[in-house]
Amino acid sequence: VTGSFDLIVVGSGIVGLSHAAAANRIGLRVCVVDRDRRPTGASVRNFGMIWPIGTPAGELRRLSLRSVQLWLKHARECGLHADACGSLHLAYRDDELRVLREFLAGGSAPEGCELWAADEILARVPGVRAAGLLGGLRSVSELAVDPRAACDRLGAWLESRGVVFARPAAAVEADSGMVRLASGDVVRGGCVIVCTGADFETLLPQVYRDAPVTKCKLMMLRLCAPSWRTGMHIAGGLTLRHYRAFDACPSIADLRARIAREHPFLDGAGIHVMASQQPDGTLIVGDSHEYGRSLSPFDNAAIETTILGCLSGMLDITDLSVIERWHGVYSRRTDGQPLFRAEPIPGVHVVTCLSGAGMTLGPAVGEWVVAELFQTSDVSNGARGDALGAIR
Ligand SMILES: Cc1cc2nc3c(=O)[nH]c(=O)nc-3n(C[C@H](O)[C@H](O)[C@H](O)COP(=O)(O)OP(=O)(O)OC[C@H]3O[C@@H](n4cnc5c(N)ncnc54)[C@H](O)[C@@H]3O)c2cc1C
């Protein structure tokens, strides 16, 4: 790579590309470095759910809604798929319905949320299992993007706008104004932003050594297309205990306790079940959560069986054939904060640990970090990331 850049971004997952896109929009010369020819990390292994309903009301919710706008903008400009399908949380137990009611009544639900009765759901949403259905929470804020194509599309569009991609090229050293590649070549630029996801070992390992960060492995499945289309993302009672947005609901503790009592394996494996129907009708289904700096390379078959069992309780699927299985790993903080930022060397910034919300928060976080570093005011809708700015 020749020339000098205003910004070098290491990592072409959604977090890296979001920084590159924001910098490109304000006219900066940008180089993106990735060790892989195409993104193969967490950003292509997820559900493609842009999920404001899971983010706590306040700063994070605002950032997630800003990301929704940015995804829709990317969709218009890069031709990537983004469907404003919204979501539906289904309740099959009284405590699940209670949490959904509290969520709505507490004023922390995204705009446009409403409770649907069981018969309304069954009339409007094909594929939902009728037996035992009590109701559900409909939200219109969520988007579906195709996780396998989104980064490729965004990357190709950025390239067409002059962003230089150095791939495959592993970065082995980052210092003020430079990134050294494994080949020995050096890329020079004014500012370096390292967005290398869950790789704590290769670049700047000293940053992560004692930091409150870890990794999380999730098991995922793709099922063959059923005869129906739900038209929206589907989640259930298990998911309510997973996202912090529901923590303020008074009944969440009882719901958690009941699930832990009835199904200890679900808690042990961190299982909650969601389904995202793809444009070809296939269902991306997950997931489980295993935490640690060093994760098992082996996928426990009991987790898959359990996920499929829980899914069958929510959706009428006659053919549970798994057409693909994989696991993904994301980085996360151990102290509950929503991201990790550091500037270990002047002009070298690390941005990672967006946890299970990188697709939901990444575009807005990239916009905010670039605006902050380059002193621009190109951040709208109040998504200023002020609270996050304090996080290091
Ligand atoms: C199974 C699963 C499901 C998920 N579902 C959702 C969802 O539906 N919605 C949501 O909002 N979030 C979801 N997430 C979270 C989201 O996918 C992640 O937060 C996000 O993708 C992280 O993006 P990233 O760019 O930080 O990391 P990655 O996508 O992992 O990208 C890191 C990049 O850095 C590159 N890299 C690493 N080290 C080097 C180096 N030394 N030199 C050069 N390149 C390097 C890698 O090759 C990689 O391309 C999910 C995550 C998983 C794993």
The ligand as a Gaussian input file, in Angstrom:
#p B3LYP/6-31G(d) Opt

LIG

0 1
 C      -23.166000     -15.696000      16.542000
 C      -23.300000     -14.215000      16.728000
 C      -24.550000     -13.615000      16.601000
 C      -24.669000     -12.233000      16.752000
 N      -25.855000     -11.638000      16.459000
 C      -25.921000     -10.281000      16.438000
 C      -27.075000      -9.631000      15.950000
 O      -27.999000     -10.249000      15.427000
 N      -27.146000      -8.277000      16.074000
 C      -26.099000      -7.547000      16.589000
 O      -26.228000      -6.327000      16.705000
 N      -24.946000      -8.138000      16.932000
 C      -24.828000      -9.475000      16.866000
 N      -23.671000     -10.087000      17.222000
 C      -22.526000      -9.255000      17.621000
 C      -21.808000      -8.685000      16.411000
 O      -21.755000      -9.624000      15.375000
 C      -20.398000      -8.254000      16.843000
 O      -20.484000      -7.367000      17.947000
 C      -19.695000      -7.522000      15.716000
 O      -19.768000      -8.243000      14.523000
 C      -18.235000      -7.283000      16.089000
 O      -17.647000      -6.644000      14.987000
 P      -16.094000      -6.378000      14.935000
 O      -15.839000      -5.627000      13.704000
 O      -15.636000      -5.823000      16.238000
 O      -15.432000      -7.844000      14.890000
 P      -15.262000      -8.869000      13.683000
 O      -16.438000      -8.924000      12.819000
 O      -14.820000     -10.152000      14.308000
 O      -14.107000      -8.259000      12.813000
 C      -12.752000      -8.171000      13.255000
 C      -11.894000      -8.145000      12.016000
 O      -10.549000      -7.861000      12.421000
 C       -9.687000      -8.639000      11.615000
 N       -8.407000      -8.771000      12.349000
 C       -8.210000      -9.265000      13.593000
 N       -6.908000      -9.172000      13.926000
 C       -6.276000      -8.607000      12.861000
 C       -4.922000      -8.239000      12.604000
 N       -3.954000      -8.416000      13.513000
 N       -4.625000      -7.689000      11.410000
 C       -5.578000      -7.483000      10.475000
 N       -6.883000      -7.817000      10.674000
 C       -7.213000      -8.351000      11.854000
 C      -10.419000      -9.955000      11.441000
 O       -9.938000     -10.653000      10.316000
 C      -11.855000      -9.482000      11.284000
 O      -12.198000      -9.273000       9.925000
 C      -23.531000     -11.456000      17.090000
 C      -22.293000     -12.077000      17.232000
 C      -22.166000     -13.437000      17.043000
 C      -20.810000     -14.070000      17.160000

